[in-house]
Amino acid sequence: MNPIKICVVGADGRMGSAIIKEAALLNEFEVVGAVTAIESENAGKTLREIGLTPKEVKILTPKNLNTALKNADVYISFTTPKAELENLPKVAKLNKRIVMGTTGFTEEQEKLLKESIEGVVPAVFSPNFSIGLNVMLKSINFYRALPQDYDFTIFEMHHSGKMDAPSGTAKKIAEAINALKGYSKMVYGREGLSKRAKEELEVLSARGGGVPGIHEVFIAGQHELIRIEHTVFSRSVFARGALYAAKWLMNQKEPKIYDMNDVLGLER
């Protein structure tokens, strides 16, 4: 079988670099395109020159996106909302499949993106491509059996360079809990004098060092505590998950936006 040809956008970033390195270890993939921000010091260099892979793939800027995508089957991106709003409509018009892990979109930005992709090309959007995290997310449904007086709290920690808080994954976990518990208010941390109200879901964020990702859910009753934790050891887990999604996507014909539930065959 011919390798799946990928174009990685955000190629010299934390996630883009991890994807390129992991793809180089697998015979199923070939990196044929790489894109970085126009202001990046790596623009114009090759992937070999910056130590990511032996391949002489030139790192282009978004103005040369069409060239970077020319031979690609799948566009894989972990970049900024602004970049995605500019890039994704172009990618869809070129009829390239899309795997996107960018987070930090406003509701209006998400709406614009979905309108440009839905019904045009198959795509997988996910705030977190860790297979284990997505299974953990699904496990939240098991706690439906708990009495209503059990309180849920989400804690997430990422590296000091992560801009958006709470993380896209924490928001996804909050959606699952809200569907279960019907919380109507999100509280992002506490200070001063206040009791927790029944309608509140607490979401706590921390940033520090080089932490790839920690997500915890605390479920507190009056006399016991359930703690669910997912800890990432390296970004390789996200990279492998994104590549797994790209491979799955090659077999999808319907032009719609999928998520990791679809990729992993998890019941909704």
C-alpha positions in Angstrom: 0.0 0.0 0.0 1.3 3.5 -0.9 2.0 5.7 2.1 -0.4 8.4 3.1 1.0 11.7 2.1 0.6 14.5 4.7 1.2 18.2 4.8 1.9 19.4 8.4 1.0 23.0 9.3 2.7 24.5 12.3 5.5 22.2 11.3 8.2 23.7 13.6 5.8 24.1 16.6 5.6 21.6 19.5 2.9 19.5 17.9 3.9 19.8 14.3 7.4 18.7 15.1 6.1 15.7 17.1 3.9 14.7 14.2 6.7 14.9 11.7 9.0 12.8 13.9 6.4 10.2 14.5 5.5 10.0 10.8 9.1 9.3 10.0 9.0 6.2 12.3 6.0 4.8 10.4 6.1 3.3 6.9 2.4 4.2 6.5 3.1 8.0 6.2 5.2 10.3 4.1 5.6 14.0 4.9 5.4 15.9 1.5 4.6 19.4 2.8 5.4 21.6 5.7 4.1 25.1 6.6 5.1 27.6 9.3 4.3 31.2 10.2 5.7 33.8 7.9 7.8 35.3 10.8 9.3 32.0 11.8 13.1 31.7 11.5 12.7 28.3 10.0 10.7 29.5 7.0 12.6 28.6 3.8 14.7 25.9 5.5 14.1 22.1 5.1 12.9 19.6 7.6 16.4 18.0 7.5 18.0 21.4 8.3 16.0 21.8 11.5 16.6 18.2 12.6 13.1 16.8 12.2 13.6 14.2 9.4 16.2 13.3 6.8 13.8 14.4 4.1 14.6 17.6 2.1 11.1 19.0 2.4 11.1 22.8 2.3 9.2 24.6 5.0 6.9 27.1 3.3 4.8 30.0 4.6 1.0 30.2 4.3 1.2 32.3 1.1 2.6 29.1 -0.5 0.0 26.8 1.0 -1.2 25.5 -2.4 2.4 24.4 -3.2 2.8 22.7 0.1 -0.5 20.8 -0.3 0.0 19.9 -4.0 1.0 16.2 -3.4 -0.7 15.7 0.0 -3.6 13.5 0.8 -4.2 15.0 4.3 -3.7 18.4 5.8 -2.7 18.1 9.5 -2.6 21.2 11.6 -2.0 22.4 15.1 -1.7 26.2 14.8 -3.7 29.3 15.7 -7.4 30.1 15.1 -6.4 33.0 12.9 -4.3 30.8 10.7 -7.0 28.1 10.4 -9.7 30.7 9.4 -7.4 31.6 6.5 -6.1 28.2 5.6 -9.0 25.7 6.0 -11.4 27.2 3.3 -8.5 27.0 0.8 -7.7 23.4 1.9 -11.3 22.4 1.4 -11.4 24.0 -2.1 -8.3 21.9 -3.0 -10.3 18.8 -1.9 -7.8 17.7 0.7 -8.8 15.8 3.8 -8.3 17.6 7.1 -7.1 16.6 10.6 -7.2 19.7 12.9 -6.2 20.0 16.6 -6.1 23.7 16.9 -8.0 25.1 19.9 -9.0 28.6 21.2 -11.8 29.4 18.7 -14.7 31.7 19.6 -18.2 30.4 18.9 -18.4 32.6 15.8 -15.0 31.4 14.5 -16.1 27.7 15.0 -19.3 28.4 13.1 -17.4 30.0 10.1 -15.0 27.1 10.0 -17.7 24.4 10.0 -19.6 26.2 7.3 -16.5 26.2 5.1 -15.8 22.5 5.6 -19.1 20.7 6.1 -20.3 19.0 2.9 -17.1 19.8 1.1 -14.4 17.3 2.4 -14.1 14.7 5.2 -12.4 16.2 8.2 -11.6 15.3 11.8 -11.7 18.1 14.4 -10.6 17.3 18.0 -9.1 19.4 20.8 -7.2 16.2 22.0 -6.0 13.3 19.8 -5.0 11.1 22.7 -6.8 7.8 22.4 -6.7 7.3 26.2 -8.1 10.7 26.9 -11.0 10.2 24.5 -11.9 6.9 26.2 -11.7 8.6 29.6 -14.0 11.3 28.2 -16.5 8.7 27.2 -16.3 7.0 30.7 -17.9 10.2 32.2 -21.3 8.7 31.2 -20.7 5.8 33.7 -21.2 8.3 36.6 -24.8 9.0 35.6 -25.8 6.6 38.4 -24.4 8.9 41.1 -26.8 10.9 43.3 -27.3 14.6 42.3 -25.5 15.9 45.4 -22.1 14.7 44.0 -20.1 17.7 42.8 -17.9 17.6 39.7 -14.7 19.6 39.3 -12.3 19.7 36.4 -8.6 20.5 36.7 -6.2 20.9 33.8 -2.5 21.8 33.6 -0.4 22.5 30.5 3.0 24.0 29.6 3.6 27.7 30.3 3.4 28.6 26.6 -0.2 27.4 26.1 -2.4 30.5 25.5 -6.0 29.4 25.8 -7.5 28.6 29.2 -9.4 26.5 30.0 -8.0 24.0 27.5 -10.1 22.8 24.6 -10.1 19.4 26.2 -11.3 20.8 29.5 -14.2 22.4 27.7 -15.0 19.0 26.0 -15.0 17.3 29.4 -17.2 20.1 30.7 -19.7 19.4 27.9 -19.9 15.8 28.9 -20.4 16.6 32.5 -23.0 19.2 31.8 -24.9 16.7 29.7 -24.9 14.5 32.7 -25.5 16.9 35.5 -27.2 19.9 33.9 -24.9 22.5 35.4 -25.9 26.0 34.2 -22.8 28.0 35.4 -19.1 27.6 34.9 -16.7 28.9 37.7 -13.1 29.4 36.7 -11.3 29.3 40.1 -12.3 30.7 43.4 -11.2 33.5 45.8 -12.7 35.4 48.7 -15.7 34.2 50.6 -18.2 32.0 48.7 -20.0 28.7 48.9 -20.3 26.4 45.9 -23.8 26.6 44.4 -25.6 23.5 43.1 -25.7 24.9 39.5 -21.9 25.5 39.4 -19.3 23.4 37.6 -15.7 24.3 38.7 -13.0 24.4 36.0 -9.5 25.1 37.3 -6.5 25.8 35.0 -2.7 25.9 35.7 0.2 26.6 33.4 3.9 25.7 34.1 7.1 24.4 32.7 6.9 21.9 29.8 3.9 19.9 31.0 2.3 18.3 27.8 -1.1 17.9 29.5 -2.8 16.7 32.7 -6.6 16.5 33.0 -8.4 15.4 36.2 -12.0 15.1 37.1 -12.9 15.1 40.8 -16.3 13.8 41.8 -17.0 14.6 45.5 -19.7 13.2 47.7 -20.2 13.9 51.4 -18.1 10.9 52.4 -16.0 9.9 49.4 -14.1 11.2 46.4 -13.7 9.7 42.9 -10.7 11.0 41.0 -10.2 10.3 37.3 -6.8 11.4 35.9 -5.2 11.4 32.5 -1.5 12.4 32.2 0.4 12.7 29.0 4.1 11.7 29.1 5.0 13.3 25.8 3.4 14.9 22.7 4.0 11.6 20.9 0.6 10.4 22.1 -1.2 13.3 20.4 0.9 12.9 17.3 0.2 9.2 17.0 -3.5 9.9 17.6 -3.6 12.5 14.8 -1.9 10.1 12.4 -4.3 7.4 13.4 -7.1 9.8 12.6 -5.5 10.6 9.2 -5.3 6.9 8.4 -9.0 6.4 9.4 -10.0 9.5 7.4 -8.6 8.1 4.2 -11.5 5.5 4.2 -14.2 8.1 4.7 -16.2 9.2 1.7 -18.9 11.4 3.3 -17.8 15.1 3.3 -18.5 16.0 6.9 -16.8 16.9 10.2 -16.0 13.9 12.3 -14.5 13.7 15.8 -12.5 11.1 17.8 -15.7 9.3 18.8 -16.1 8.4 15.2 -12.4 7.5 14.7 -12.4 5.2 17.7 -15.9 3.8 17.1 -17.2 5.0 20.5 -20.9 5.0 21.0 -22.5 8.4 21.4 
